[in-house]
Amino acid sequence: MPRKPSPHSLAVQADRLSLSDLKQLVAYLSEQIQERELTDSDDQPTPEAGWRSEYRKCGKSNCRCADGHQLHGPYWYRSVRQGDRTSKQYWRKGKVVDR
């Protein structure tokens, strides 16, 4: 098993990064922290953390949701901006799934 780098050596390496690389690293680390907080917790995602729930139709004509009264869900998702595109990330069984 590889040794973990010390916080000091990580800070020295971070000091060598350009500003844009450092911003990318911060964004990446923020996503990793959010995902780990979700997977380490058995709790449902919350609106306060940027998550929303939705109910949906599946599209099958003979399903209970076809008339719009009993939709499937709730499905928890959040909108994520990647460059000029926006996509949804869904929360499923303690992990985040891109869609």
C-alpha positions as CSV (number, residue, x, y, z in Angstrom):
1,M,0.0,0.0,0.0
2,P,1.5,3.4,-1.0
3,R,2.3,5.9,1.7
4,K,0.1,8.9,2.1
5,P,1.8,12.2,1.3
6,S,2.1,14.6,4.2
7,P,-0.1,17.7,4.2
8,H,3.1,19.8,3.9
9,S,4.3,18.0,0.8
10,L,0.8,18.4,-0.8
11,A,0.9,22.1,0.0
12,V,4.3,22.4,-1.6
13,Q,3.0,20.7,-4.7
14,A,-0.1,22.9,-4.8
15,D,2.1,26.1,-4.6
16,R,3.7,25.0,-7.9
17,L,0.4,25.0,-9.7
18,S,-0.9,27.8,-11.9
19,L,-4.0,29.7,-10.8
20,S,-6.2,27.9,-13.4
21,D,-4.8,24.5,-12.4
22,L,-5.4,25.3,-8.8
23,K,-9.0,26.3,-9.5
24,Q,-9.6,23.0,-11.3
25,L,-8.1,21.1,-8.4
26,V,-10.4,22.9,-5.9
27,A,-13.5,22.2,-8.1
28,Y,-12.5,18.5,-8.3
29,L,-11.9,18.2,-4.6
30,S,-15.2,19.9,-3.8
31,E,-17.0,17.3,-6.0
32,Q,-15.1,14.5,-4.3
33,I,-16.0,15.8,-0.9
34,Q,-19.7,16.0,-1.8
35,E,-19.8,12.5,-3.2
36,R,-18.0,11.0,-0.2
37,E,-20.3,12.8,2.2
38,L,-23.2,11.2,0.4
39,T,-21.7,7.7,0.2
40,D,-20.5,7.8,3.9
41,S,-24.0,8.8,5.0
42,D,-27.2,6.7,4.9
43,D,-29.3,9.9,4.8
44,Q,-31.3,11.0,1.9
45,P,-30.0,14.0,0.0
46,T,-31.5,17.3,1.1
47,P,-32.6,20.4,-0.7
48,E,-30.2,22.4,1.5
49,A,-27.4,20.5,-0.2
50,G,-28.6,21.4,-3.7
51,W,-30.6,18.3,-4.3
52,R,-34.2,18.2,-5.7
53,S,-36.6,15.4,-6.0
54,E,-38.7,14.6,-9.0
55,Y,-41.5,12.1,-10.0
56,R,-41.5,10.8,-13.5
57,K,-43.5,8.8,-16.1
58,C,-41.7,5.7,-17.4
59,G,-43.4,5.8,-20.9
60,K,-45.0,2.4,-20.8
61,S,-48.6,2.7,-21.9
62,N,-49.9,0.0,-19.5
63,C,-48.1,1.3,-16.4
64,R,-49.8,2.9,-13.4
65,C,-48.0,6.2,-14.2
66,A,-49.6,6.4,-17.7
67,D,-52.5,8.5,-16.6
68,G,-50.3,10.8,-14.5
69,H,-51.7,10.1,-11.1
70,Q,-49.1,7.7,-9.7
71,L,-45.7,8.7,-11.0
72,H,-42.5,6.9,-10.2
73,G,-40.1,8.4,-7.6
74,P,-39.0,10.4,-5.9
75,Y,-35.7,10.5,-7.8
76,W,-33.1,12.8,-6.2
77,Y,-31.0,14.9,-8.6
78,R,-28.9,18.0,-8.8
79,S,-28.0,20.1,-11.8
80,V,-24.2,20.3,-12.6
81,R,-22.7,22.7,-15.0
82,Q,-19.7,21.5,-17.0
83,G,-18.4,24.2,-19.3
84,D,-21.4,25.4,-21.3
85,R,-23.5,22.3,-20.7
86,T,-25.8,21.4,-17.8
87,S,-26.4,17.8,-16.8
88,K,-28.1,16.0,-14.0
89,Q,-26.5,13.9,-11.3
90,Y,-28.7,11.4,-9.6
91,W,-28.4,9.9,-6.1
92,R,-28.8,6.2,-6.1
93,K,-28.2,3.9,-3.1
94,G,-25.7,6.1,-1.5
95,K,-23.7,7.1,-4.6
96,V,-23.9,9.8,-7.2
97,V,-24.6,8.7,-10.8
98,D,-24.1,11.0,-13.8
99,R,-26.8,11.0,-16.4
